[in-house]
Every structure is written in structure tokens, then in C-alpha cells.
Amino acid sequence: MPPEARSRAKDRLDDDDYPAFTMGRAAEMIGATPAFLRAIGEARLITPLRSEGGHRRYSRYQLRIAARARELVDSGTPVESACRIIILEDQLEEALQLNEQLRRHAGAEGPGARP
């Protein structure tokens, strides 16, 4: 393998969004079934990419989300509700990050500055 190809392969391994895992492997990694992954896909919590052959492929980021959904479902939350909770948690995290950025920006402008 040429050096540039090895470098690209390493970059993909470090990429949280690279769809590296098959459905079976992804399910195994989070301790779930392929049916569970299909269910959270149908609920639009995650959207796996498709290989050229049409097989679902999951990224590490998607597996973290799926693992969180599995935790909620295992504690008795219905799949649809678990998906909604995770979406709301994600939106809250984004809003908190935005608020922090705005606070830092307002502080950098000085005490008399207007937002």
C-alpha cells in the first residue's frame, strides 16, 4: 500500500463519522440486535450510510448514540421516547455551547458592549 493510502486509511480510523462498522458488528459492540439498530434508524435517530452493495454501515459517533438509546430502552423507556430524549439532549448540549460562546464573545467586547 502506498504511503498516501496508508495515511488516508489512518485518517478514516480516527474519524468519528467514518462508517466503518457493519450492522452485525455495530449491534455486537453495543450489546443490541440488528433489529434494534433498524428501529432507531426508522425513528430517524441515526441514519447509517449504505455500502455500494446496499448494506448499512455505522460510525463510532452513531454507535455512541445507539448505545445511549439502548441504555434508555433497557431501563424501560419505549424506543420512540428514547430517541426523542436523545434528540432533546443533543439540542440542549448545542444550546449550552452556543450560550457559552455568546458569553465569551460579550465578555471580550467589554462591560459596556451591547450584544
ABEGO torsion letter per residue (X at the ends): XBAAAAAAAAAAAABAABBABBAAAAAAAAGBBAAAAAAAAAAGABBBBBBAAGBBBBBAAAAAAAAAAAAAAAAGBBAAAAAAAAAAAAAAAAAAAAAAAAAAAAAAAEAABBX
